[in-house]
Amino acid sequence: MTATGLAARQPTGTAPAARGFKLTWPVVLLGVAGFLALLSLVRIVTGATDIASGGTVSAALSLAVPIGLAGLGGLWAERAGVVNIGLEGMMIFGTWFGAWGAIVTGNPWAGVVAGAVGGLLGGLLHAVATVTFGVDHIISGVAINILAMGVVQYLSKLVFAPMRGGGETQSPRIPGIDRISLPGIGEPLRQVESNGWFFVSDLAGVLRGLTQNVSLFTILAILLVPLSVFLLWRTAFGLRLRACGERPVAAESLGVNVYTYKYLAVVVSGALAGLGGAYLSIVAAGIYREGQTGGRGYIGLAAMIFGNWRPGGLAAGSTLFGYTDALQLRQGGTSVHALLLFVALILAAVAVYQLVKQQRVRAAVITAVSAAVVFTVFAVTDTVPEQFTSFTPHLTTLLVLALASQRLRPPAADGVRYRKGQAK
């Protein structure tokens, strides 16, 4: 089957559709520079020196990786038409099996493989339930989440509790994965960052966080994003898989084994979520603890939706959630309070864009009012209560999904029960 066999054909005699805004690398880099300049301005105004420091960027990267891996897993499944609410449970399997594999072999990379296999088994169970037996995707995913919590509790009592340094809710220490740094630039970047210059110091902080003391597992996780782009959007395999999530009956009529592609997608989805779980236990904590995922599977799913079922948007969403989490962990109320000014400025810019470019007066007014409320909160307070800062990543998830809901377009057959030979 060729790409033209599944591509939508334009009716004869009609004018070509107008091309929308195209996201190119120069545009992306310009946008990143704009955000960094705005962050630098907020840093100077508020004195919150940590909002773009190397430590914050490094922590944000570490916190974004498991969310991104879970979201990437959701992307694979939903592009094939299977909703995967079970990402959280597959991550839970990944945390336990990743720790177990690393401990029994003494090799953390064996733990990475074991974590992927643990998540893969969860994905296989989800595929059997939804693809073969036609179980509702949401029900199957929730069942896997519940099952995973019970299974790892039992396994911990059976395996980790008798081990020295282990217990019923945690494992012994896990051997770590090597970290690398780009030589010769760490100290110069630190010196530039410490000067507090507008934009330049913040850029140095970002570069230091991205190039110093980075885990090899982090690099592997980042490389999985362009690999997924290539496989899903640049190969015949990816075209057929995405066709199963858009028009499975049409794909079947062209000789695609829809069941096989759905199975492959959901199994890969589980393996990616398992990798995210293994990252939490092996790299982020160096130990397995019960409840370690902390809802990151759900946040990963939110990042995927925020990214409109595209890898680039997913990476941006994961970075956003990781960044807000890093801020509340490093400086708590001070940095989150400074972030309120940043959010108010962003909302004001969005309101202007909606009014001038999109001619959406009502949406612009609502956004402008929201910006005014956020700025008022920033102006009348000096810090943010600790109870609120711990909720910041989850609140960010809700706000992002609310703001992005108008432009979302999931695969047409996402979550739809498919049976071979059905009429439509």
Summary of the structure (lengths in Angstrom):
residues: 424
radius of gyration: 22.8
end to end distance: 20.3
largest distance: 75.6
contacts: 1524
relative contact order: 0.17
helix: 70%
strand: 1%
